[in-house]
Amino acid sequence: MPTMWSKIRLVTTQSTSADTIRLWLERSGSTVPLDIEILLRSHPSSSETPSRRRVSPPTATLSEWGWIPPPTPPTHGGLVGGTATYVVPPTPNLPLFQQPPTLGPTAPGAQHAHGAATTMMQGHDDLWGMPPLVPTAGSSASERERSSSHQRSKKNMHWGHIAFFYLVEQMHRWKRFVFRFEKQFTSVTALRAIEGDAPLLEEFEVSAAEPAFYGDWKWLPSAPSSTVIDIGNLRSLTLNNVPFKWSSPMLRNLRSLSIRTLPTMHPALDRVMFMITSNPQLEVLSLQFSSPNPPVLPLTPTVLHDLKSLTLGGHYLLSSLADAFVLPSLDALILDIDAREPIEDTVSALLARSNNPPLTRLSLSYTLCSGSSSFYYGGGAGVATWHFLSELDHLRTLQIGGAPFEPLLTALGAPDDEATGPGPVHAQADHCCPNLTTLALRGCHAHTDGVHKLVQMVEARNPDMLGGAMGIGLGPARLHHLELHDCATLGPDVLKWLKSRIEQVVCTEPSFEGTSPKTWAAWFVE
């Protein structure tokens, strides 16, 4: 039975009792390793709370962290589908049925309940010759609402302290700990209790969906470098919008490191590099720094033999880190840097230093251009030429944001007549990115011939199979997935043609000021 309770997926709010965690920990015994994953949602306001409970389950959507929360179980809670996952639905804020107030002197209990108050009011009113005041339904309802709001805020004030008191008591049993919250909550300082030994801990994550301002926390990610703690099994660390120290012993000997700093943190780049070199066996590295400082000490070339995925985002100074890396095993490169210089030089130099690893995924400024207001290239990829794509023969996924539409499609389309080989055997080698199967563009605004270039590119890579224009094994790989967000206005006819050539198509028209984006189609599947 304790093994059944060794894993929890809790989606809750501050208004829900923290004793749920205590009961779960008691049922898990005292020796079983714990897999903890908690999502704390922000408390809905009273105006947003419906007056009647609705039983329709919410649709599972992708959250800000790329994690799909589990569906809400029935109101009785319990085990879901016989698995070892226990999900507790948030407690409703209002009672299911609310009795209306009973007013008037003839109501039973009204004189008994308000007798003393009525006598005081009548005595006070007689001094001024005014009629007695009778409490109205509105005033009674507002008093109850204020009382309920006060009790709720008082209850919310202690949720974090109660929950983490029980969690930290079992820290020696943590194998995986993930805590995500949407907004800064009242008892967020309870996270400072996370300190001490965790000999079984393999994965640790604390993530906030939006940044907030914190003081100097003396918790595990901010421990001094001289602190001796037992976390030798830790392999994955994720810190999003929470404080940490670059010299903490928690940031050593990791396989996966993902950090998004607070806007108030300004680490120097040489200290960021020290943090990276303290993890020579890294396989996944993701750094999102909004305001780092230039390096105090010069950056030296750093070789990470096992690194397969590199993500750098935020300030343009992070391109200096990419210029110092040597990554012979790189498989995925994601750059969301607000670059001051053409980013293709950084990509080409990194691949050349790394002996041209078989890169299968490349993303440039795709997240930076997530909004529809990126009509200018200042926040985009900043690519001057696409010649470097001809060197990426293993590339399967390409994501580009904020770059000119037509030059990219021209580079991915049919090769020039001068570059084609003497026969059809060389057709695949002549195409740029011959193994490309997924193309996603965001904020790449088109000009008059943008749609025409798109059709030409698709015609070259996905010819009509009925016409037999290209033999099996000749030519580039067919596109299976195409996404166009805020790029070009296609129209239903062009979209229908794209559907006939590509298995999955997602297209969102550009949105202009005063209008909302219009989606022609979503996930066209043959």
N, C-alpha and C positions, 0 to 999 in steps of 0.2 A: 504493500500500500504506500509506503513513503516514496517509492520510485514514481508512482503516479503523480505525486505532487512536486516532483523535482523540476518541473518546467511550468512557467506561467507566462501568459500574454495578457496583461492587464491594461485596459483602456478605461481611464477614469477621469474624474474631476476633483477639485478640492472639496466639493460639497459631499463627496462620497466618504464614508467612514474609512479611516486608515486601518481599522481593525481587520479588514479583509486580508491585508498583508500578514498581520500577526497570526490569524487563523491558518493561512496557507503555510506559513513557516512551521507552525506547530504540527501540521499534518505531514510535513516533509521529513520529519524525524530529526536526527542530529548528526548523521554521517553522510547522507546522500549529497553529491555535488549539485549545485543549484544553477539553473539556467533562467535568468531574470530578464524580462523585457517589459517595460512600463512606458505607456504614453499618457502624459498628463495634458488633457485638453483644457483650454481656457474656459472659465465659467460663463455660460450664456447670461445675458442680462434679463431682467424680469420682463421687459417688453418683447423679447424674442421668444419667451417661453410660451408655448401654446396652452390654451385653457383646457384642452382635452388631449389625453394621451393617444398617440397614433401608433399603430402596431406595425406599419409597413417598415421593413428593414431598410437601412440606408444602403446605397450602392457603394461598393468598395472602390475607392479612388486612390490614386497615387499621391502620397503626401509630399511635403517639401523635401523630405530626406530620401525619397525614392523607396519608401517602405509602405506596403499596402497593409493597413490595419485589419485585424480580423473582423468578420461581420459580427454585429451585435447578436448575442444569443437570446433565447427566450427569457422572459422576465424572472423565471425561477432560478437562473444561473446554472451552475453545475458543469459537468463535463460535456464537451462538444464532440459529438461523433465518436465517442469512446476513446478519444486520444488523451494524451496527458496534458492537454492545454486547458487552462482554466481562465475564462474570460468573465469579468464581472461588469455588467452594464452600469452606467452611472445612475444614481438615484434621482428620480424626478424632483424638481425643485418645488412644485406645488402639489398639494393633495389632489387626489383624483376627483373627489367631490368636496365642494366647499359650501358649508351651510350659510345661508344669508343671515344677516343680523336681524334679531327680533326687537322691534322698537315699540314704544307706546306704553302707557301706564297699565294696560290690561294684560300685557304679556306676562306669563308666569316666569318668575325669577328676575324680571327686569327691575322691580322695586327692590328686591333683595340684593341684586348685584350692584345697583347704582344708588342705593338709598342714601348712603353717607355723602356721596358726591352731590346728589340732588339737593340735599339739605343745605350744604355749603353754598351751592350756586343760588338757591332761593334766598338765603340770608343775605348774600352779597347783592343780589338784584333788587331786593326790597329797599336797600339804602338809596338807590337811584330811581326808584319808582318804575323799574323796567320789568317786563314779563320774564319769567324764568327761561333759561336756555335749555333746549332739548337737544341731545346729541343726534346728529343726522347719520344716515347710512354712509355717506361719503367720508365723514370724519372717522367713523368706526373702521371702515375699510382701510383708510390711510394709516390709522394707528396700527392695525394688524400688519400692514405691509411694511411699515417701519420696524416693527418688532421682529418680523420674519427676516428682514434684510439685516438687522443687527445680529440676530442669532446666526445667520448664514456667514456673515463676515467674521464673526468671532470663531466660528467653526473652521472656516477656511484658513484662519491665521496659524493654526497649529498642525495642518495636515502634513506638511513636509517633515516637521520635527518628529511627529509620531511615527510616520512611515519609515524614515531613515534610522530612527532609533532601533527598530526591529530588524531592518535590513543590515545595518552595520554590525549588529550583534552576531550575525551569521556570515560575516565577511570571510572567515576562514574556509567557508564552503562554496564561495562564489566560483563558478567555472565560466560563466558568461554573464555580464551585467550591462544592460542597455537601458538608459533612462532618457527619454525625449520629452520636451515640453514646448508648448506653442508660444507662451509669453512668460515674462518674468512674474512669478507668483509671490505671494506674501511671505512664505516661509522658505524662499529659495536658499537662504543662508544655511539651511539644514544640510546642504551638500558638503559643507565644511567638515562634517562628521566622517566623511570617507577618508580614512587614513589608517595606516597599520598594515599588517601582513595579510596577503591573499595568496597563499601558496598554490592554489588550484586555478587561479584566474588565468584564462587564455584570451578573452576578448573583453574590452572595456570601452563603453561609449557613453558620453553625456553630451546631448545636443539640444540647443535652443533654436527654434525656427527663426527668431529675429534677435538681433543684438540688443543688449541692455547694458547698463553701467553697474559694474561690480567693484567692490573694494579688493583689497589684497587677501585672497583666500589662502589659508594654510591647510590645503587639502592635498591628496595624493599627487595630482599632476603639478602641484606647486611646491612640492617638498624640496628642501635644500639638497644640493648635490652630495653632501656628506651624509645624508640620511641612509641608514641601513634598513632596508625593508625586504621582505621575502615575496617577490613577485616574479620569480624566475621562469614561470611558464607563460607569461604574458607575450602574446604574439600579434595582437591586433589592438590598435588604439585609435579612437575617433573622438575628437573634441571640436565641437561647433559652437562658437559664440560663448565660450566660457573661458575663464582665466587659466593660465598655465605658465610654467617657467621653462625656458629652453634647456636649462641644465638639470631638470628634474631626473632622478634615477628611473622614473617610470618611462621615459622616452629613450630607452636603450634596448638593443637586441630585439627589435621588432621585425615582423615580416610585413605588416601592413600599418601605415601611418597616414591618417587623414586629419587635417587641422584647418579650421576656419577661424581666424583671429577676430577679436573684438576691434572696433574702430579706434579704441583708446590704446591699443597695444602697438608699439613701434619698435619691433626688434631689428637689430642690425643684421644685414644679410650674412655676414661672416658667422654670426651666432646661429642663424638658421642653418648654415652649412655644417656647423659643428653638430647640431641636432641630427642632421641627416647622416653624417659620417659615424655617428654613434650607433647606427643601425646598418652595418655593412651587408646584412642578408635581406634587405628590403626587397619585396616583390611588388608591392603596390604603394605608391606615394602620391598623396593629394594635398596640395598646399594652396589655400585661398587667403592671401594677405592683402588687406586693403591699404595699409599705410606703413610699409617697412622703411627703415632707414638705410642709407648707403652703407656698404661694408667699411668697418674700421680697419680690419686686416685684409690684405688682398686674398681673393678667392683662388684656390688652387684646383687643378683638375681632379675630379672625383670619379672613381670607377665604381659602379654598382653592377656587379656581374649578373645578379639574379633579378634585377628590376624588369618587370614586364609591362607595367602600366604607370604612366607619369601624367599627372594633372597639375597644372600651374594656372592660377587665376588671380585677378586683381590688379595690383599696381604694376606699372611697366618695368620697375626695377627687377621683377622676378625673371625677366628674360636673361639677366646676368647669371642666374642659377643654371638655366638651360645651357648657357654658353660654357659652363664649367663641367657639365656632366659628360661621362662616357658610359653608354648603356648598350652593351653588345647584345642583350637579350630583349630589347624593347619590342613590345607587340602593339601597345596602344599609346598614342600621344594626344593629349587634350590640352590645348592652350587657349585660355580665356583671358589673356593679358591685354590690357589697354596699351597696345604697342605704340611706341613713338617712331619706330622704323619698320620697314617691310619685314613681316614675320617670316617670309619664306627663306630669308638668309639664316635665321635662327634654326629653322627646321633642317635646311640642307646641311648646315655646318654640324648640327648634332648627329645627323645620320652618317655623315662622312667620318666624324671622329669615332663613331661606334661601329665602323666597318659595315655600314649598310645592313642593319638588322631587318628581318622580314616583317615590316610594319603592316598590320592588318586593319588598324583603325586610326584615323586622323580626324581631329575636330579642332577647328580654328574659330574662336569667337562665337561659337554657336549659342552659348548660354548668355553672353553679353548682349546679344541682339534678341533676347526673348520678348522685348516689348515691341509694339507696332510703331513707335515713334522714331525708329532708327533710320531716317531718310538720308542721313549723312554718314560718311564712312569713318568719322572720327572714332566711333565706338565699335568698329567692325574689325575684320581680319587685317586690313591694311596690306593686302597682297598686291604687289606691282606686276608680277608675272607668274604664270602657272607652269613654267617649264620644269620645275622640280617634280611635278606629278609624274613626268615620264620616267622617273627613277623608281617609282613605287609600284613595282610589278606585283607585289603580294597584297596590295591594299584591297580590302573588301567593303569597308564602311568609310564614307567621307561625309563630314558634317561641316558646313561653312555658314558663317553669319556675317552680314554687313559688308559683303564684297560685291563688286559689279557682276551683274547677272550674265551678260552676254559673253565676256571673255572666258569665264569658267566653263560655260556650256560649249564654247568653241574648242577649248582644250580637251574636253571629254568626248567630243563628237568624232566624226570621221577624220582620219589623218589627211594631210595635204597630198596632192598628187605626186609631189616630188618625194615624199617620204614613204610611199607605198612600195612594197617589194615587187619583184617581177611576177609573182604568182600568188594564188590565194593561200598558199601554205604560210606565208609570212603575214597574213592579215592580223592575227592576234598580237604579234610582236609590234606591229605598227601602231596599235591603239594605245592611248594613254590609260594607265590603270586597267589592264586587261582583265583582272579578276574582280572588278568592282561590282557588287550586287546591291548595295544600299547607298542611296544618295539623299541627303537632307540639307535643304537650304532654308535659311531664315533671315529675313530682312535684306535679301539681295535684290534690290529694286531694279526692275527691268525698264528698258526703253522701248522704242517703237517696234524693233525687230526681236524683242526678247522671246515672245511666244514662238516665233519662227525658228529661232535657234534651239529652243527646247524640243520642238518637233524633230528637227534635224538630228539632234543628239540621240533621242529615243529611237529614231528610225535607223541610226547607225548601230546602236547597241542591241536593240530589240526588233529586228526585222520581222516582217510578217512570216510566220511559220508555214502558212498555207502556200505562199508563193515560192518557197524553196530557194530564197535568195542566198542563203548561206548554209553550207554543209555542216554536219555534226562535227564538233571539235575545231572548227575554223572560226576565226573572229573572236571578239571579246566575250566574256561571260555576260549573260543576260541580266538586266536589272530586275530584281525581285521586289524592291521597296523604294518608293519615291515619296519624299515629303517636300512641300513648298509652302512656307508660311510667310505671308506678307511680302511676296516677291512679284507676282504678275497676276493680272486679271485674265484668266484663261477662257471662261465661258463654258457652258455645258457641252458644246460640241467637241471642243478640244479635250475636255475632261473625259468624255466618253471614249474618245480615241485612245487616250492614255490608259484607260481601263482595259481596253482590248489588247494592249501590248505589255502592261506591267501588272503583276499579281496584286500588289498592295499600293494604293495611292492615297495620300493625305494632302489636301490642298486647302489653304485658307487665303482668301483674297486680302490684299492690302487694305487696311482701315485708315481712313482719313479723319481729320479733326471733326468731331461732332457725330461720327458714325462708329458703329461697332463692327468688328471683323465678321465677314460673312463666309460661312463654310459651305462650299459647293458640295463636298462629299467627305465622308469619313470612312477610312478603312475600306476602300473598294476591294473586294475579294472576288476573284474569278470563281 
